[in-house]
């Protein structure tokens, strides 16, 4: 039986309904306060450090995101940790919650196809995270300008906005994963535990396992080790394996966009440094460095969402 009409009929209604539910839920309140309080702690440390150490720096605003001081990490490091939790918290019960409440069949009995339902839930979660990131960005920039008394330049604003787009793509990977698991598992608790397990594995264990696997693939050369250097092949394999983690990709994107002096996010060898000139890069060249990692984050989101779409289309929905 062929479908009639657009498969995206009802997309706007589903998106707005889910967005309203997210923004008014108690879960979102907890996540918002968690992000805001940790961000303010990191921002206070960054401003205090900048006041003590920064003299004539043309990128003071960017340092608000990257400066850290023991025992608190930088704002970016906190977002690397908090954005996956926020995305998983918004998506782990997106579909199986409808199953448990027995409302999925009622929704699909309306003129709303599964395409619009799944896309609406994903866009609502992504929109919620986007609103939170924009509010956080406004708070950071506003308090930074107020307390430091230094107006940001146009390039600083542009770099920080590009960083927000990459952060949204990073959160989209984990939201798509949580949405996929909410389709595969009927239990919301199981979906949440599996999503958190994948996040912990890729964030904590995989950076430790990647060098060991790289040494098995490309054994280190004793000649390099005796001179105190890493074998180029082993180092390249280590970097490639670590980039299978969204955390590593996002970290490299942040390094390229918020640190204008960064000229490479991968392994750098001595012959590559010949002729290099110190100084910040223009935004276009920094984007060229961060572009492959950003595209990889977007591609990961698309692959995971597509997998969830295929599984959801094949599932049987009973009243």
DOKE-768916 format. One record per residue (C-alpha): x, z, y; residue number from 1. Coordinates in nm, 2 decimals. Layout:
// DOKE-768916
PT|c1|c3|c2|nr
PT|X|Z|Y|NUM;
...
***
This chain:
// DOKE-768916
PT|c1|c3|c2|nr
PT|0.00|0.00|0.00|1;
PT|0.15|-0.11|0.33|2;
PT|0.16|0.13|0.62|3;
PT|-0.04|0.04|0.93|4;
PT|0.09|0.10|1.28|5;
PT|0.42|0.23|1.39|6;
PT|0.60|0.47|1.16|7;
PT|0.69|0.68|1.47|8;
PT|0.33|0.74|1.57|9;
PT|0.30|1.11|1.65|10;
PT|0.67|1.16|1.71|11;
PT|0.62|1.29|2.06|12;
PT|0.35|1.54|1.95|13;
PT|0.57|1.67|1.66|14;
PT|0.87|1.70|1.89|15;
PT|0.70|1.89|2.17|16;
PT|0.52|2.12|1.92|17;
PT|0.84|2.21|1.74|18;
PT|1.03|2.24|2.07|19;
PT|0.77|2.48|2.20|20;
PT|0.79|2.68|1.88|21;
PT|1.17|2.70|1.89|22;
PT|1.18|2.81|2.26|23;
PT|0.92|3.08|2.21|24;
PT|1.03|3.22|1.88|25;
PT|1.20|3.56|1.83|26;
PT|1.47|3.39|1.63|27;
PT|1.56|3.18|1.94|28;
PT|1.57|3.49|2.16|29;
PT|1.83|3.65|1.93|30;
PT|2.04|3.33|1.92|31;
PT|2.02|3.30|2.30|32;
PT|2.13|3.65|2.36|33;
PT|2.41|3.62|2.11|34;
PT|2.54|3.31|2.28|35;
PT|2.50|3.44|2.64|36;
PT|2.66|3.78|2.58|37;
PT|2.96|3.64|2.40|38;
PT|3.00|3.36|2.66|39;
PT|2.99|3.61|2.95|40;
PT|3.26|3.82|2.78|41;
PT|3.48|3.52|2.73|42;
PT|3.41|3.40|3.09|43;
PT|3.50|3.74|3.23|44;
PT|3.83|3.73|3.05|45;
PT|3.90|3.37|3.15|46;
PT|3.83|3.44|3.52|47;
PT|4.05|3.75|3.52|48;
PT|4.34|3.56|3.35|49;
PT|4.30|3.26|3.59|50;
PT|4.32|3.49|3.89|51;
PT|4.65|3.64|3.76|52;
PT|4.83|3.34|3.63|53;
PT|4.70|3.02|3.80|54;
PT|4.84|2.91|4.13|55;
PT|4.80|2.54|4.21|56;
PT|4.61|2.40|3.92|57;
PT|4.38|2.09|3.98|58;
PT|4.17|2.17|3.67|59;
PT|4.07|2.53|3.72|60;
PT|3.71|2.47|3.61|61;
PT|3.83|2.34|3.27|62;
PT|4.03|2.66|3.21|63;
PT|3.71|2.86|3.22|64;
PT|3.63|2.70|2.88|65;
PT|3.98|2.72|2.72|66;
PT|4.16|3.03|2.85|67;
PT|4.17|3.33|2.62|68;
PT|4.32|3.67|2.61|69;
PT|4.34|3.92|2.33|70;
PT|4.12|4.05|2.18|71;
PT|3.86|3.79|2.30|72;
PT|3.89|3.42|2.22|73;
PT|3.81|3.14|2.46|74;
PT|3.46|3.02|2.53|75;
PT|3.53|2.70|2.33|76;
PT|3.64|2.90|2.03|77;
PT|3.32|3.10|2.04|78;
PT|3.11|2.79|2.06|79;
PT|3.30|2.65|1.75|80;
PT|3.17|2.96|1.57|81;
PT|2.83|3.00|1.73|82;
PT|2.69|2.64|1.74|83;
PT|2.68|2.60|1.36|84;
PT|2.50|2.94|1.33|85;
PT|2.25|2.83|1.60|86;
PT|2.19|2.49|1.43|87;
PT|2.15|2.64|1.09|88;
PT|1.91|2.91|1.22|89;
PT|1.69|2.64|1.37|90;
PT|1.68|2.40|1.08|91;
PT|1.71|2.59|0.75|92;
PT|1.33|2.63|0.71|93;
PT|1.21|2.32|0.90|94;
PT|1.05|2.15|0.59|95;
PT|1.03|2.42|0.32|96;
PT|0.86|2.65|0.58|97;
PT|0.58|2.40|0.59|98;
PT|0.57|2.40|0.21|99;
PT|0.55|2.78|0.19|100;
PT|0.27|2.79|0.46|101;
PT|0.09|2.50|0.28|102;
PT|0.06|2.31|0.61|103;
PT|0.27|2.00|0.52|104;
PT|-0.02|1.82|0.35|105;
PT|-0.25|1.90|0.65|106;
PT|0.00|1.75|0.89|107;
PT|0.06|1.44|0.69|108;
PT|-0.32|1.39|0.65|109;
PT|-0.32|1.32|1.02|110;
PT|-0.21|0.98|1.16|111;
PT|0.15|1.10|1.14|112;
PT|0.40|0.95|0.90|113;
PT|0.68|1.13|0.73|114;
PT|0.93|0.94|0.95|115;
PT|0.79|1.09|1.27|116;
PT|0.76|1.43|1.12|117;
PT|1.12|1.45|1.01|118;
PT|1.26|1.29|1.32|119;
PT|1.04|1.51|1.54|120;
PT|1.18|1.83|1.38|121;
PT|1.53|1.71|1.42|122;
PT|1.49|1.60|1.78|123;
PT|1.32|1.93|1.86|124;
PT|1.61|2.13|1.72|125;
PT|1.87|1.91|1.89|126;
PT|1.67|1.94|2.22|127;
PT|1.67|2.32|2.19|128;
PT|2.04|2.33|2.14|129;
PT|2.09|2.09|2.43|130;
PT|1.88|2.30|2.66|131;
PT|2.09|2.61|2.57|132;
PT|2.41|2.42|2.62|133;
PT|2.31|2.30|2.97|134;
PT|2.20|2.65|3.07|135;
PT|2.53|2.79|2.95|136;
PT|2.72|2.51|3.13|137;
PT|2.54|2.59|3.46|138;
PT|2.61|2.96|3.42|139;
PT|2.98|2.90|3.35|140;
PT|3.02|2.66|3.64|141;
PT|2.81|2.87|3.88|142;
PT|2.99|3.20|3.81|143;
PT|3.33|3.02|3.81|144;
PT|3.27|2.87|4.15|145;
PT|3.13|3.20|4.29|146;
PT|3.40|3.43|4.16|147;
PT|3.70|3.20|4.20|148;
PT|3.59|3.03|4.52|149;
PT|3.73|2.69|4.42|150;
PT|3.49|2.40|4.41|151;
PT|3.52|2.17|4.10|152;
PT|3.64|1.82|4.13|153;
PT|3.44|1.52|4.01|154;
PT|3.67|1.47|3.72|155;
PT|3.63|1.83|3.61|156;
PT|3.25|1.79|3.62|157;
PT|3.27|1.47|3.42|158;
PT|3.51|1.62|3.16|159;
PT|3.29|1.92|3.11|160;
PT|2.97|1.71|3.08|161;
PT|3.15|1.49|2.82|162;
PT|3.24|1.81|2.64|163;
PT|2.87|1.91|2.63|164;
PT|2.78|1.57|2.47|165;
PT|3.05|1.62|2.20|166;
PT|2.93|1.98|2.15|167;
PT|2.58|1.85|2.09|168;
PT|2.71|1.60|1.84|169;
PT|2.89|1.88|1.66|170;
PT|2.58|2.09|1.65|171;
PT|2.39|1.79|1.53|172;
PT|2.60|1.77|1.21|173;
PT|2.50|2.13|1.11|174;
PT|2.14|2.08|1.21|175;
PT|2.12|1.77|0.99|176;
PT|2.28|1.96|0.71|177;
PT|2.03|2.25|0.75|178;
PT|1.74|2.00|0.76|179;
PT|1.87|1.83|0.44|180;
PT|1.89|2.16|0.26|181;
PT|1.54|2.26|0.38|182;
PT|1.42|1.95|0.21|183;
PT|1.61|1.99|-0.11|184;
PT|1.54|2.36|-0.16|185;
PT|1.18|2.50|-0.15|186;
PT|1.31|2.85|-0.07|187;
PT|1.41|2.91|0.29|188;
PT|1.65|3.19|0.18|189;
PT|1.83|2.96|-0.06|190;
PT|1.86|2.68|0.20|191;
PT|2.00|2.93|0.45|192;
PT|2.25|3.08|0.20|193;
PT|2.38|2.73|0.09|194;
PT|2.41|2.62|0.46|195;
PT|2.61|2.93|0.55|196;
PT|2.82|2.89|0.24|197;
PT|2.91|2.53|0.33|198;
PT|2.99|2.64|0.69|199;
PT|3.21|2.92|0.57|200;
PT|3.39|2.69|0.32|201;
PT|3.46|2.42|0.58|202;
PT|3.55|2.67|0.85|203;
PT|3.76|2.92|0.67|204;
PT|3.87|2.80|0.32|205;
PT|3.91|2.43|0.38|206;
PT|4.19|2.46|0.65|207;
PT|4.38|2.67|0.39|208;
PT|4.32|2.44|0.10|209;
PT|4.40|2.11|0.28|210;
PT|4.78|2.17|0.31|211;
PT|4.80|2.26|-0.06|212;
PT|4.60|1.95|-0.16|213;
PT|4.82|1.74|0.07|214;
PT|5.14|1.87|-0.10|215;
PT|5.00|1.76|-0.44|216;
PT|4.92|1.41|-0.30|217;
PT|5.24|1.37|-0.11|218;
PT|5.51|1.62|-0.22|219;
PT|5.73|1.74|0.06|220;
PT|6.08|1.60|0.10|221;
PT|6.36|1.86|0.07|222;
PT|6.57|1.67|0.33|223;
PT|6.31|1.73|0.60|224;
PT|6.24|2.09|0.49|225;
PT|6.62|2.18|0.51|226;
PT|6.62|2.06|0.87|227;
PT|6.31|2.26|0.95|228;
PT|6.07|1.97|0.98|229;
PT|5.76|1.88|0.79|230;
PT|5.75|1.57|0.58|231;
PT|5.56|1.30|0.77|232;
PT|5.35|1.18|0.48|233;
PT|5.25|1.54|0.39|234;
PT|5.17|1.62|0.75|235;
PT|4.95|1.31|0.78|236;
PT|4.76|1.39|0.46|237;
PT|4.71|1.74|0.58|238;
PT|4.56|1.62|0.91|239;
PT|4.34|1.37|0.73|240;
PT|4.20|1.62|0.49|241;
PT|4.15|1.88|0.76|242;
PT|3.94|1.62|0.95|243;
PT|3.68|1.63|0.68|244;
PT|3.56|1.95|0.84|245;
PT|3.34|1.91|1.15|246;
PT|3.52|2.22|1.30|247;
PT|3.85|2.04|1.30|248;
PT|3.70|1.73|1.46|249;
PT|3.53|1.93|1.73|250;
PT|3.85|2.12|1.80|251;
PT|4.04|1.80|1.85|252;
PT|3.77|1.66|2.07|253;
PT|3.78|1.97|2.29|254;
PT|4.16|1.95|2.31|255;
PT|4.15|1.59|2.43|256;
PT|3.86|1.63|2.68|257;
PT|3.93|1.98|2.83|258;
PT|4.31|1.96|2.84|259;
PT|4.40|1.65|3.05|260;
PT|4.77|1.68|2.95|261;
PT|4.69|1.62|2.58|262;
PT|4.83|1.29|2.46|263;
PT|4.77|1.32|2.09|264;
PT|4.55|1.53|1.86|265;
PT|4.73|1.44|1.54|266;
PT|5.09|1.49|1.42|267;
PT|5.34|1.38|1.68|268;
PT|5.69|1.27|1.58|269;
PT|6.00|1.26|1.79|270;
PT|6.01|0.88|1.83|271;
PT|5.66|0.89|1.97|272;
PT|5.77|1.12|2.25|273;
PT|6.03|0.87|2.38|274;
PT|5.94|0.75|2.73|275;
PT|5.64|0.99|2.77|276;
PT|5.57|1.11|3.12|277;
PT|5.44|1.46|3.19|278;
PT|5.12|1.49|3.38|279;
PT|4.74|1.47|3.32|280;
PT|4.58|1.17|3.18|281;
PT|4.28|1.00|3.34|282;
PT|3.94|1.06|3.19|283;
PT|3.92|0.71|3.03|284;
PT|4.24|0.76|2.83|285;
PT|4.14|1.11|2.72|286;
PT|3.81|0.96|2.60|287;
PT|4.01|0.70|2.40|288;
PT|4.20|0.99|2.23|289;
PT|3.88|1.18|2.15|290;
PT|3.66|0.88|2.06|291;
PT|3.74|0.86|1.69|292;
PT|3.66|1.22|1.63|293;
PT|3.34|1.20|1.84|294;
PT|3.23|0.89|1.64|295;
PT|3.30|1.08|1.32|296;
PT|3.07|1.37|1.43|297;
PT|2.79|1.13|1.52|298;
PT|2.84|0.94|1.19|299;
PT|2.83|1.26|0.99|300;
PT|2.50|1.35|1.16|301;
PT|2.35|1.01|1.08|302;
PT|2.47|1.03|0.71|303;
PT|2.32|1.37|0.66|304;
PT|1.99|1.29|0.84|305;
PT|1.96|0.97|0.63|306;
PT|2.02|1.16|0.31|307;
PT|1.75|1.41|0.41|308;
PT|1.52|1.12|0.50|309;
PT|1.56|0.95|0.17|310;
PT|1.50|1.27|-0.03|311;
PT|1.19|1.36|0.19|312;
PT|1.04|1.02|0.14|313;
PT|1.07|1.06|-0.24|314;
PT|0.92|1.41|-0.26|315;
PT|0.56|1.46|-0.37|316;
PT|0.34|1.65|-0.13|317;
PT|0.05|1.84|-0.28|318;
PT|-0.23|2.01|-0.10|319;
***
